Amino acid sequence: MDHIEITCMLAKDKKIPDASEIVIALLADLGFDTFEETNDAVKGYTSDEDFDSEGLVELIKEYPELITSIDTRRIKEENWN
């Protein structure tokens, strides 16, 4: 099963100190189950089957004060054996 990785670039607004935690909660509501935080971004991972592209577009529209852009990447399944 393939997975989807998204990278949400966070807005640099000092008025929202917990922006990454808020974005993680919003992504979890869209079915993302694994996260990675950096200073200026949040990465989220979900299965290809659970990926809600329309929900992601709505997230950007609803929260421009949190997210400046989103990049999406498909991760092909690999057999590690």
C-alpha positions in Angstrom: 0.0 0.0 0.0 1.3 3.4 -0.9 1.4 6.3 1.5 1.0 10.0 1.2 3.5 12.5 2.8 2.4 16.1 3.1 4.6 19.0 4.2 2.7 22.0 5.7 4.8 25.1 5.8 3.8 27.1 8.9 3.1 30.8 8.9 5.6 32.8 10.9 3.0 34.5 13.1 4.3 34.9 16.7 0.7 35.4 17.9 0.0 31.6 17.3 2.8 29.9 19.3 1.3 26.4 19.1 0.7 26.5 15.3 2.4 23.1 14.8 0.2 21.4 17.4 -2.9 22.9 16.0 -2.0 21.8 12.4 -1.2 18.2 13.7 -4.7 18.1 15.3 -6.3 19.3 12.1 -4.4 16.7 10.0 -5.3 14.0 12.5 -9.0 14.8 11.9 -8.3 14.2 8.1 -6.9 10.7 8.8 -3.2 11.4 9.1 -1.6 9.2 11.7 2.1 10.0 11.8 3.7 13.4 12.1 7.1 15.0 12.1 7.7 18.6 13.3 10.5 21.0 12.2 11.0 24.7 13.0 8.9 25.9 10.1 6.9 22.9 8.9 4.8 19.8 9.9 5.0 16.6 7.9 2.0 14.3 8.0 1.6 10.7 6.7 -1.4 8.7 5.8 -2.3 5.7 3.6 -3.2 6.4 0.0 -6.6 4.9 0.7 -7.3 7.3 3.5 -6.0 10.5 1.8 -8.6 13.2 1.6 -7.3 15.7 -1.0 -10.5 17.8 -0.8 -10.3 18.0 2.9 -6.7 19.2 2.6 -7.7 22.0 0.1 -10.4 23.1 2.6 -7.8 23.1 5.4 -5.6 25.6 3.5 -8.6 27.8 2.8 -9.9 27.8 6.3 -6.5 28.3 8.1 -4.3 30.7 6.1 -3.0 32.1 9.3 -1.5 28.7 10.2 -0.4 27.2 6.8 1.3 29.1 4.0 1.6 26.1 1.6 1.4 22.4 1.3 3.5 20.0 -0.7 2.3 16.4 -1.4 4.4 13.4 -2.2 3.4 9.7 -2.8 5.6 7.2 -1.2 5.6 3.8 -3.0 5.4 0.7 -0.9 8.7 -1.2 -0.5 9.4 -4.7 0.6 12.1 -4.4 3.2 12.8 -8.1 3.4 
